[in-house]
Amino acid sequence: MGQGREPAVMLMAGTDKCAAPADGCVEEKAAMTPSDAVSPRWKFSELLADPDVRARWEKVRRYFFLRESTYDMCNRCNLSCDGCYYYEGAKQFARENGDPEAWRELMRKEKARGITYVVLAGAEPSLVPELLAVCFAEMPLGSIATNGVLRIDPAVGYRIHISVWGNDETGLRVRKARGLLNRQIANYRGDPRAVFVYTFTRENIDEISEVMAVLASADCRVTFNVFSAPIGYEGPLRHDEASLIRTREVMREMMDRYPRHVLFSPYNIVAHTHARGLHDLYGCSYPRRNDSTAIGLGRSFRQFRTDLTWDRGVACCVPDTDCEDCRHYAAGSAVVTARLYRHVADPLTFKSWLDYVDTYLAVWVMGYEKGENLCAEMVPPPGREAIRKA
């Protein structure tokens, strides 16, 4: 998907203390109230005094029950993309288990251990429609990461993320696919499940104007991703400082130009185009970088391979990504949202965090509609140390 069909990731899993229950954070709620988490200058009640802020808080907090894991559905793909994370590491060699009953049993076990949201990825999950149907029947909240070449049965009511890497010329060069964007639109135009995910690479930044015009004219919803290099990748798609700055500028321009179609916020831009990656800025919650099994994603998250096994040592939302270069929209949906504790420092920072949560829920959850952003400013991310500007 957004980058080589990577599994998207949700949702609020914390290693910080939580004022609100994030994924796996419910146990901490009893031990800590919102007022415990705020800076001495601001009480939580003061941050919620603004009616718009309180309404947004009440809107997003209803989804704090979401607890996700990810699942590679098959190891085949009908495209061959430069920079695809899936064909790095050991997971690509796992044997496919195509038995629908084995997947049904896995979903039931996952539900029993508290998983409430599934992310189905691959290589390319649309190649195994019978398995998608089984997963949806057992676990109806989730999303599918797809390249959009094949239309997924409308009866499978997951959110569907369709990866876009540039215009048709770039699609042919980087993904070996001719006329891909029009094929994707033909499959998913008017489909309420669909969100098109434009992945910014170092090479395609200025193509977004052309692509966004096409998608908006077809009334398609769009969100943004930032290419994050697989381990060992040093090819032309990898970002540098200049390309990140330019990506930031263009993201803001597209948000302003297409407010009805772009699902993003200023704080999404800040978090994902910063000179420092997500782990460096926020600290990653996923088992691959988080040794704790006490709470949050460190305890609950599993990344299943096509043979229905998983390895905690490499488990994250986008396995085999270079952690220092990780700016995935998928990773941020858990890594950034888990840091509520850091974002209740002042009204603007808290509003920015609420915008981020509102954005990811709109991107990941069927039926959730994004509201107007509360904060128009590019607020720097709070952290464990002073954050330099990107």
DRENKOLMI-162961 format. One line per field, with one value per residue (C-alpha): x, y, z; residue number from 1. Coordinates in nm, 2 decimals. Example, Ala and Ser with C-alpha at 12.3 -4.5 7.8 and 13.67 -1.06 7.14 Angstrom:
residues 2
X = (1.23 | 1.37)
Y = (-0.45 | -0.11)
Z = (0.78 | 0.71)
i = (1 | 2)
END
This chain:
residues 390
X = (0.00 | 0.13 | 0.47 | 0.49 | 0.16 | 0.28 | 0.03 | -0.11 | -0.12 | -0.35 | -0.41 | -0.32 | -0.07 | 0.13 | 0.44 | 0.39 | 0.15 | -0.20 | -0.46 | -0.69 | -0.68 | -0.48 | -0.43 | -0.34 | -0.34 | -0.67 | -0.50 | -0.31 | -0.62 | -0.72 | -0.38 | -0.36 | -0.62 | -0.58 | -0.49 | -0.19 | -0.05 | -0.06 | 0.21 | 0.18 | 0.06 | -0.24 | -0.50 | -0.68 | -1.01 | -0.86 | -0.76 | -1.11 | -1.27 | -1.29 | -1.62 | -1.47 | -1.18 | -1.40 | -1.63 | -1.33 | -1.20 | -1.53 | -1.55 | -1.21 | -1.21 | -1.49 | -1.24 | -0.98 | -1.09 | -0.92 | -0.63 | -0.47 | -0.24 | -0.14 | -0.15 | 0.03 | -0.23 | -0.02 | 0.34 | 0.25 | 0.20 | 0.08 | 0.32 | 0.69 | 0.77 | 1.11 | 1.16 | 0.89 | 0.95 | 0.77 | 1.04 | 1.31 | 1.38 | 1.26 | 0.88 | 0.87 | 0.98 | 0.70 | 0.48 | 0.13 | -0.15 | -0.45 | -0.69 | -0.99 | -1.06 | -0.71 | -0.76 | -1.10 | -0.95 | -0.67 | -0.92 | -1.12 | -0.81 | -0.71 | -1.05 | -1.02 | -0.69 | -0.84 | -0.76 | -1.04 | -0.89 | -0.71 | -0.48 | -0.46 | -0.16 | 0.07 | 0.24 | -0.11 | -0.42 | -0.66 | -0.52 | -0.68 | -1.05 | -1.17 | -0.94 | -1.05 | -1.41 | -1.33 | -1.14 | -1.42 | -1.68 | -1.49 | -1.34 | -1.54 | -1.32 | -1.01 | -0.84 | -0.68 | -0.36 | -0.38 | -0.23 | -0.58 | -0.52 | -0.81 | -1.14 | -1.21 | -1.56 | -1.78 | -1.92 | -1.58 | -1.65 | -1.30 | -1.14 | -0.93 | -0.60 | -0.49 | -0.12 | -0.03 | 0.33 | 0.31 | 0.17 | 0.14 | 0.50 | 0.63 | 0.39 | 0.54 | 0.90 | 0.88 | 0.59 | 0.61 | 0.24 | 0.09 | -0.21 | -0.23 | -0.40 | -0.70 | -0.73 | -0.73 | -0.99 | -1.21 | -1.21 | -1.28 | -1.44 | -1.74 | -1.65 | -1.69 | -1.42 | -1.15 | -0.87 | -0.60 | -0.25 | 0.00 | 0.35 | 0.60 | 0.94 | 1.24 | 1.15 | 0.77 | 0.71 | 0.59 | 0.38 | 0.12 | -0.04 | -0.12 | -0.23 | -0.43 | -0.63 | -0.72 | -0.82 | -1.02 | -1.21 | -1.31 | -1.42 | -1.17 | -1.04 | -0.66 | -0.41 | -0.03 | 0.26 | 0.64 | 0.86 | 1.06 | 1.36 | 1.37 | 1.69 | 1.99 | 1.80 | 2.00 | 1.81 | 1.67 | 1.34 | 1.50 | 1.45 | 1.71 | 1.68 | 1.58 | 1.32 | 1.16 | 1.13 | 0.98 | 0.74 | 0.62 | 0.55 | 0.36 | 0.15 | 0.04 | -0.04 | -0.26 | -0.44 | -0.53 | -0.63 | -0.84 | -0.98 | -1.27 | -1.05 | -0.73 | -0.74 | -0.45 | -0.36 | -0.07 | 0.06 | 0.06 | 0.28 | 0.52 | 0.55 | 0.61 | 0.84 | 1.06 | 1.44 | 1.42 | 1.22 | 0.93 | 1.13 | 1.38 | 1.10 | 0.85 | 0.99 | 0.84 | 0.58 | 0.61 | 0.78 | 1.07 | 1.19 | 1.00 | 1.12 | 0.83 | 0.56 | 0.38 | 0.13 | 0.04 | 0.17 | 0.46 | 0.22 | -0.07 | 0.08 | 0.16 | 0.27 | 0.16 | 0.33 | 0.16 | 0.22 | 0.04 | 0.35 | 0.50 | 0.84 | 0.84 | 1.19 | 1.10 | 0.73 | 0.63 | 0.38 | 0.62 | 0.88 | 1.22 | 1.20 | 1.51 | 1.38 | 1.59 | 1.43 | 1.07 | 0.81 | 0.53 | 0.18 | 0.10 | 0.36 | 0.25 | -0.11 | 0.02 | 0.35 | 0.23 | -0.11 | 0.04 | 0.21 | -0.09 | 0.11 | 0.35 | 0.09 | -0.12 | 0.14 | -0.05 | -0.37 | -0.20 | -0.01 | -0.31 | -0.53 | -0.26 | -0.26 | -0.64 | -0.62 | -0.37 | -0.60 | -0.91 | -0.71 | -0.60 | -0.95 | -1.09 | -0.82 | -0.85 | -1.21 | -1.52 | -1.79 | -1.57 | -1.57 | -1.29 | -1.37 | -1.21 | -0.86 | -0.85 | -0.50 | -0.37 | -0.02 | 0.28 | 0.34 | 0.67 | 0.66 | 0.72 | 0.98 | 1.23 | 1.47 | 1.46 | 1.33 | 1.52 | 1.32 | 1.32)
Y = (0.00 | 0.36 | 0.21 | -0.13 | -0.24 | -0.19 | -0.27 | 0.04 | 0.07 | 0.20 | 0.31 | 0.45 | 0.23 | 0.39 | 0.37 | 0.71 | 0.74 | 0.80 | 1.05 | 0.86 | 0.49 | 0.42 | 0.08 | -0.14 | 0.17 | 0.10 | -0.03 | 0.30 | 0.51 | 0.41 | 0.50 | 0.84 | 1.11 | 1.38 | 1.65 | 1.44 | 1.45 | 1.83 | 2.08 | 2.30 | 2.58 | 2.40 | 2.17 | 1.93 | 2.10 | 2.42 | 2.27 | 2.14 | 2.47 | 2.56 | 2.40 | 2.30 | 2.13 | 1.94 | 1.83 | 1.69 | 1.52 | 1.35 | 1.26 | 1.08 | 0.92 | 0.69 | 0.51 | 0.44 | 0.08 | 0.01 | -0.24 | -0.37 | -0.63 | -0.67 | -0.98 | -1.06 | -1.23 | -1.36 | -1.33 | -1.27 | -0.94 | -0.82 | -0.53 | -0.50 | -0.17 | -0.01 | 0.03 | -0.23 | -0.32 | -0.66 | -0.82 | -0.74 | -0.97 | -1.32 | -1.26 | -1.29 | -1.65 | -1.76 | -2.03 | -1.91 | -2.06 | -2.03 | -2.23 | -2.01 | -2.21 | -2.16 | -1.79 | -1.81 | -1.98 | -1.72 | -1.43 | -1.59 | -1.63 | -1.27 | -1.15 | -1.36 | -1.20 | -0.85 | -0.75 | -0.53 | -0.40 | -0.58 | -0.45 | -0.68 | -0.64 | -0.86 | -0.84 | -0.79 | -0.90 | -0.85 | -1.18 | -1.38 | -1.25 | -1.56 | -1.49 | -1.13 | -1.24 | -1.47 | -1.21 | -0.95 | -1.21 | -1.27 | -0.92 | -0.64 | -0.35 | -0.30 | -0.19 | -0.34 | -0.21 | -0.26 | -0.14 | -0.10 | -0.31 | -0.54 | -0.43 | -0.58 | -0.72 | -0.44 | -0.70 | -0.67 | -0.36 | -0.26 | 0.07 | 0.03 | 0.22 | 0.24 | 0.33 | 0.61 | 0.68 | 0.96 | 1.02 | 0.76 | 0.81 | 0.74 | 0.45 | 0.29 | 0.35 | 0.28 | 0.03 | -0.13 | -0.05 | 0.13 | 0.37 | 0.27 | 0.58 | 0.56 | 0.19 | 0.25 | 0.53 | 0.31 | 0.04 | 0.27 | 0.59 | 0.65 | 0.37 | 0.49 | 0.25 | 0.40 | 0.63 | 0.70 | 0.72 | 0.94 | 0.84 | 1.13 | 1.01 | 1.23 | 1.21 | 1.27 | 1.57 | 1.81 | 1.54 | 1.57 | 1.88 | 1.67 | 1.36 | 1.55 | 1.73 | 1.40 | 1.24 | 1.55 | 1.56 | 1.21 | 1.31 | 1.07 | 1.12 | 1.13 | 1.11 | 1.15 | 0.92 | 0.98 | 0.72 | 0.54 | 0.34 | -0.04 | -0.15 | -0.11 | 0.09 | 0.38 | 0.44 | 0.76 | 0.74 | 0.80 | 1.15 | 1.41 | 1.73 | 1.94 | 1.69 | 1.68 | 2.06 | 2.06 | 1.78 | 1.99 | 2.29 | 2.09 | 1.90 | 2.23 | 2.37 | 2.06 | 2.08 | 2.44 | 2.38 | 2.07 | 2.09 | 1.85 | 1.58 | 1.58 | 1.40 | 1.56 | 1.82 | 2.07 | 1.85 | 1.54 | 1.75 | 1.84 | 1.49 | 1.31 | 1.56 | 1.64 | 1.60 | 1.34 | 1.02 | 0.91 | 0.69 | 0.97 | 1.22 | 1.02 | 0.68 | 0.38 | 0.18 | -0.14 | -0.45 | -0.42 | -0.10 | -0.14 | -0.41 | -0.37 | -0.63 | -0.46 | -0.26 | -0.11 | -0.24 | -0.40 | -0.65 | -0.66 | -0.61 | -0.90 | -0.89 | -1.22 | -1.36 | -1.56 | -1.89 | -1.74 | -1.72 | -1.40 | -1.30 | -1.04 | -0.93 | -0.79 | -0.70 | -0.35 | -0.20 | -0.19 | -0.47 | -0.43 | -0.05 | 0.14 | 0.26 | 0.58 | 0.68 | 0.58 | 0.85 | 0.62 | 0.75 | 0.39 | 0.40 | 0.75 | 0.64 | 0.46 | 0.63 | 0.99 | 0.92 | 0.73 | 1.04 | 1.22 | 1.28 | 1.50 | 1.69 | 1.83 | 2.10 | 2.39 | 2.46 | 2.47 | 2.15 | 1.97 | 2.09 | 1.97 | 1.63 | 1.61 | 1.71 | 1.42 | 1.17 | 1.30 | 1.26 | 0.90 | 0.79 | 0.94 | 0.75 | 0.42 | 0.38 | 0.32 | 0.57 | 0.82 | 1.17 | 1.41 | 1.75 | 2.09 | 2.12 | 2.30 | 2.43 | 2.59 | 2.64 | 2.41 | 2.33 | 2.16 | 1.82 | 1.81 | 1.56 | 1.43 | 1.70 | 2.02 | 1.97 | 2.15 | 2.27 | 2.06)
Z = (0.00 | 0.07 | 0.02 | -0.14 | 0.02 | 0.38 | 0.65 | 0.79 | 1.15 | 1.42 | 1.68 | 2.01 | 2.18 | 2.45 | 2.65 | 2.79 | 3.07 | 2.93 | 3.02 | 2.79 | 2.72 | 2.41 | 2.25 | 2.55 | 2.78 | 2.96 | 3.26 | 3.31 | 3.30 | 3.65 | 3.79 | 3.62 | 3.55 | 3.28 | 3.54 | 3.65 | 3.29 | 3.22 | 3.28 | 3.59 | 3.38 | 3.24 | 3.40 | 3.17 | 3.25 | 3.13 | 2.80 | 2.76 | 2.84 | 2.47 | 2.35 | 2.01 | 2.19 | 2.43 | 2.14 | 1.95 | 2.26 | 2.32 | 1.95 | 1.94 | 2.28 | 2.18 | 1.97 | 2.23 | 2.24 | 1.91 | 1.95 | 1.63 | 1.48 | 1.12 | 0.89 | 0.56 | 0.35 | 0.07 | -0.06 | -0.42 | -0.60 | -0.94 | -0.94 | -0.89 | -0.72 | -0.64 | -0.27 | -0.17 | 0.20 | 0.16 | -0.04 | 0.22 | 0.51 | 0.59 | 0.58 | 0.20 | 0.22 | 0.46 | 0.32 | 0.23 | 0.43 | 0.20 | 0.42 | 0.50 | 0.81 | 0.95 | 0.90 | 1.07 | 1.37 | 1.38 | 1.38 | 1.66 | 1.87 | 1.80 | 1.91 | 2.23 | 2.32 | 2.28 | 1.93 | 1.79 | 1.46 | 1.18 | 0.91 | 0.61 | 0.39 | 0.19 | -0.07 | -0.23 | -0.04 | -0.32 | -0.47 | -0.19 | -0.18 | 0.00 | 0.30 | 0.31 | 0.34 | 0.62 | 0.82 | 0.77 | 0.89 | 1.21 | 1.28 | 1.11 | 1.20 | 0.99 | 0.68 | 0.37 | 0.21 | -0.17 | -0.49 | -0.64 | -0.95 | -0.85 | -0.70 | -0.36 | -0.31 | -0.17 | 0.08 | 0.26 | 0.45 | 0.56 | 0.49 | 0.18 | 0.13 | -0.23 | -0.29 | -0.53 | -0.61 | -0.87 | -1.22 | -1.49 | -1.61 | -1.26 | -1.21 | -1.52 | -1.42 | -1.05 | -1.03 | -1.38 | -1.43 | -1.73 | -1.67 | -1.30 | -1.16 | -1.39 | -1.32 | -0.95 | -0.99 | -1.21 | -0.94 | -0.64 | -0.76 | -0.54 | -0.30 | 0.06 | 0.17 | -0.04 | 0.07 | -0.19 | -0.02 | -0.20 | -0.10 | -0.14 | -0.26 | -0.34 | -0.70 | -0.72 | -0.50 | -0.77 | -0.94 | -0.66 | -0.83 | -1.14 | -0.94 | -0.69 | -0.96 | -1.12 | -0.78 | -0.67 | -1.00 | -0.94 | -0.58 | -0.43 | -0.07 | -0.03 | 0.25 | 0.24 | 0.32 | 0.32 | 0.16 | 0.44 | 0.31 | 0.36 | 0.54 | 0.31 | 0.05 | -0.09 | -0.41 | -0.56 | -0.37 | -0.03 | 0.11 | 0.20 | 0.39 | 0.09 | -0.03 | 0.32 | 0.33 | -0.02 | 0.07 | 0.37 | 0.15 | -0.11 | 0.15 | 0.30 | -0.05 | -0.13 | 0.20 | 0.13 | -0.23 | -0.17 | 0.18 | 0.10 | -0.04 | 0.16 | 0.50 | 0.68 | 0.93 | 0.99 | 1.27 | 1.04 | 0.81 | 1.10 | 1.23 | 0.90 | 0.73 | 1.02 | 0.97 | 1.24 | 1.20 | 1.41 | 1.65 | 1.72 | 1.78 | 1.98 | 2.06 | 1.88 | 2.06 | 1.84 | 1.98 | 1.74 | 1.92 | 2.25 | 2.49 | 2.73 | 2.74 | 3.04 | 2.84 | 2.50 | 2.17 | 2.33 | 2.48 | 2.23 | 1.88 | 1.65 | 1.29 | 1.13 | 0.83 | 0.55 | 0.74 | 1.05 | 1.26 | 1.41 | 1.54 | 1.83 | 1.75 | 1.41 | 1.48 | 1.37 | 1.14 | 0.85 | 0.90 | 0.75 | 0.73 | 0.84 | 1.18 | 1.16 | 0.83 | 0.93 | 0.86 | 0.76 | 0.80 | 0.92 | 1.20 | 1.31 | 1.37 | 1.68 | 1.75 | 1.76 | 1.91 | 2.20 | 2.32 | 2.46 | 2.78 | 2.59 | 2.40 | 2.69 | 2.76 | 2.61 | 2.41 | 2.06 | 2.11 | 2.24 | 1.95 | 1.71 | 1.87 | 1.85 | 1.48 | 1.43 | 1.60 | 1.41 | 1.09 | 1.15 | 1.26 | 0.94 | 0.74 | 0.91 | 1.04 | 0.83 | 0.90 | 1.09 | 0.93 | 0.98 | 1.13 | 1.05 | 1.19 | 1.53 | 1.48 | 1.16 | 1.29 | 1.24 | 1.60 | 1.67 | 1.83 | 2.20 | 2.30 | 2.56 | 2.45 | 2.26 | 1.91 | 1.64 | 1.34 | 1.03)
i = (1 | 2 | 3 | 4 | 5 | 6 | 7 | 8 | 9 | 10 | 11 | 12 | 13 | 14 | 15 | 16 | 17 | 18 | 19 | 20 | 21 | 22 | 23 | 24 | 25 | 26 | 27 | 28 | 29 | 30 | 31 | 32 | 33 | 34 | 35 | 36 | 37 | 38 | 39 | 40 | 41 | 42 | 43 | 44 | 45 | 46 | 47 | 48 | 49 | 50 | 51 | 52 | 53 | 54 | 55 | 56 | 57 | 58 | 59 | 60 | 61 | 62 | 63 | 64 | 65 | 66 | 67 | 68 | 69 | 70 | 71 | 72 | 73 | 74 | 75 | 76 | 77 | 78 | 79 | 80 | 81 | 82 | 83 | 84 | 85 | 86 | 87 | 88 | 89 | 90 | 91 | 92 | 93 | 94 | 95 | 96 | 97 | 98 | 99 | 100 | 101 | 102 | 103 | 104 | 105 | 106 | 107 | 108 | 109 | 110 | 111 | 112 | 113 | 114 | 115 | 116 | 117 | 118 | 119 | 120 | 121 | 122 | 123 | 124 | 125 | 126 | 127 | 128 | 129 | 130 | 131 | 132 | 133 | 134 | 135 | 136 | 137 | 138 | 139 | 140 | 141 | 142 | 143 | 144 | 145 | 146 | 147 | 148 | 149 | 150 | 151 | 152 | 153 | 154 | 155 | 156 | 157 | 158 | 159 | 160 | 161 | 162 | 163 | 164 | 165 | 166 | 167 | 168 | 169 | 170 | 171 | 172 | 173 | 174 | 175 | 176 | 177 | 178 | 179 | 180 | 181 | 182 | 183 | 184 | 185 | 186 | 187 | 188 | 189 | 190 | 191 | 192 | 193 | 194 | 195 | 196 | 197 | 198 | 199 | 200 | 201 | 202 | 203 | 204 | 205 | 206 | 207 | 208 | 209 | 210 | 211 | 212 | 213 | 214 | 215 | 216 | 217 | 218 | 219 | 220 | 221 | 222 | 223 | 224 | 225 | 226 | 227 | 228 | 229 | 230 | 231 | 232 | 233 | 234 | 235 | 236 | 237 | 238 | 239 | 240 | 241 | 242 | 243 | 244 | 245 | 246 | 247 | 248 | 249 | 250 | 251 | 252 | 253 | 254 | 255 | 256 | 257 | 258 | 259 | 260 | 261 | 262 | 263 | 264 | 265 | 266 | 267 | 268 | 269 | 270 | 271 | 272 | 273 | 274 | 275 | 276 | 277 | 278 | 279 | 280 | 281 | 282 | 283 | 284 | 285 | 286 | 287 | 288 | 289 | 290 | 291 | 292 | 293 | 294 | 295 | 296 | 297 | 298 | 299 | 300 | 301 | 302 | 303 | 304 | 305 | 306 | 307 | 308 | 309 | 310 | 311 | 312 | 313 | 314 | 315 | 316 | 317 | 318 | 319 | 320 | 321 | 322 | 323 | 324 | 325 | 326 | 327 | 328 | 329 | 330 | 331 | 332 | 333 | 334 | 335 | 336 | 337 | 338 | 339 | 340 | 341 | 342 | 343 | 344 | 345 | 346 | 347 | 348 | 349 | 350 | 351 | 352 | 353 | 354 | 355 | 356 | 357 | 358 | 359 | 360 | 361 | 362 | 363 | 364 | 365 | 366 | 367 | 368 | 369 | 370 | 371 | 372 | 373 | 374 | 375 | 376 | 377 | 378 | 379 | 380 | 381 | 382 | 383 | 384 | 385 | 386 | 387 | 388 | 389 | 390)
END
